[in-house]
Amino acid sequence: MKTIIEPFKIKSVEPIRFTTREERIEILKRAGYNPFLIHADDVLIDLLTDSGTSAMSSKQWAGIMDGDESYAGSKSFYRFEEAVRKITGMKFIIPTHQGRAAEKILFSVVGGKGKYFPNNTHFDTTRANVEFTGAEAVDLLNEVGKHPEIRADFKGNMDIEQLENFIKITGKGNIPLCMITVTNNSGGGQPVSMQNIRETKSVCNKYGIPLFLDACRFAENAYFIKKREAGYSNRSVLEIAQEMFSYADGVTMSAKKDALVNIGGFLAVNDESLAMQCRNLLIVTEGFSTYGGLAGRDLEAVAQGLEEIVDEHYLQYRIRSIEYLGEKLVAAGVPIIEPPGGHAIYLDAKRFVPQIPQEQFPGQSIVGALYIEGGIRSVEIGSVMFGKYDKAGKLIPPPMELVRLAVPRRVYTQSHIDYVLEIIIEVFKKRESLKGYKIIYEAPMLRHFTARFEEVV
Ligand SMILES: *Cc1c(COP(=O)(O)O)cnc(C)c1O
């Protein structure tokens, strides 16, 4: 097989600023050992997130010039609406400035105390927006998805049996909607199968509960279905995506992922009365219904991005670059979630640094080491991000301690990825010298963004 190449030429470049190891030790300390508090200019390879970090195409940039900035009825809105409708088939399409704004509006309308929202795994902002209304966010990931070392095709799947039991115990009246996140970001970027979406829909239908997709990475998920699920190899990614959405009653999406833009999102629903309530709230918090929190040019770029994302040469390169990094790490003995997901490599911190207990944030320690060794910025997805406290103030850790290296879309080339690989292996070789951290400051919600740490000596 021939090398899978980047399916684009580079027309515009952005220089990277180099730093020394000594400088980085100081920088990290100043940032309270929190990668979110490091200045981006002090980062060599930024794998903090794949969100809003895509390189836009020349056609998207042309769209930026072409955007119609009319307050109401902008032609860019209609192009955006058509692009979203072509893929999702949804009746009512509401632009928002990013994914969490769609979540905020949706859960403000349907959430509240005594309400429960099942999901394969809530993303952090989704969980926060559910909980902010007083409702409870419940993760019902299938068992295989909880074991980083087990290889399976669809580790993002919902546990159907648990879902049905949960509905029976909780009562359908307390569950305004059920959600599936594709791909499952917090669960390792793992895909959800079409069969699982279909089965979830059928359970939801049985109890009259609407099904929503958190569709940030729908195209990556559709590509995995094409490659891994029987009966889909001859279907186009667009057709597969359309089938995925055909089982949904609503969609929230951060366009900062699979719409290849730097800002944007939407909420789309089929129910007219829900759409009206959401639109009314949108006008109070985001803006008029034909722009949400966006400029006309942003809507134009989203519309173009949604056309480009279903390109199968792009998706082949995209999924392969992650898989390539994963293969080499596994060959070097580095513990990762296997198989690699669609947008990121997740290091399994429990196996990487078994000497660091969960109360000392093993993932955060690896994040620090990757920055110091190679200027690589990654993020902990474990006890820092999802840890809770019990009544005695003791940490209740989540099931997994992970470090995510998210790969921005169309930004880095294979040699950047090779460098990342070298640094991870270097850190792995000195893993026994890594130390744990303790928190010295934390906010009451989404603490990982602003928390400060100290090394445990
Ligand atoms: C990024 C993301 C969100 C939130 O979107 P923002 O644009 O960052 O507000 C919600 N769900 C998932 C699965 C995501 O990856």
The ligand as a Tripos MOL2 file, in Angstrom:
@<TRIPOS>MOLECULE
LIG
   15    15     1     0     0
SMALL
NO_CHARGES

@<TRIPOS>ATOM
      1 C1        -16.3020   20.3990   21.8590 C.3       1 LIG1
      2 C2        -17.4470   19.6000   22.2600 C.ar      1 LIG1
      3 C3        -18.5980   20.2080   22.7910 C.ar      1 LIG1
      4 C4        -18.6890   21.6860   23.1030 C.3       1 LIG1
      5 O1        -18.4540   22.4990   22.0130 O.3       1 LIG1
      6 P1        -17.7460   23.9340   22.1370 P.3       1 LIG1
      7 O2        -17.7640   24.4490   20.7500 O.co2     1 LIG1
      8 O3        -16.3660   23.7210   22.6630 O.co2     1 LIG1
      9 O4        -18.5650   24.7630   23.0520 O.co2     1 LIG1
     10 C5        -19.6620   19.3860   23.0940 C.ar      1 LIG1
     11 N1        -19.6100   18.0610   22.9120 N.ar      1 LIG1
     12 C6        -18.5240   17.4450   22.4120 C.ar      1 LIG1
     13 C7        -18.5190   15.9710   22.2100 C.3       1 LIG1
     14 C8        -17.4110   18.1910   22.0750 C.ar      1 LIG1
     15 O5        -16.3240   17.5700   21.5940 O.3       1 LIG1
@<TRIPOS>BOND
     1     1     2 1
     2     2     3 ar
     3     2    14 ar
     4     3     4 1
     5     3    10 ar
     6     4     5 1
     7     5     6 1
     8     6     7 2
     9     6     8 1
    10     6     9 1
    11    10    11 ar
    12    11    12 ar
    13    12    13 1
    14    12    14 ar
    15    14    15 1
@<TRIPOS>SUBSTRUCTURE
     1 LIG1         1 GROUP 0 **** ****
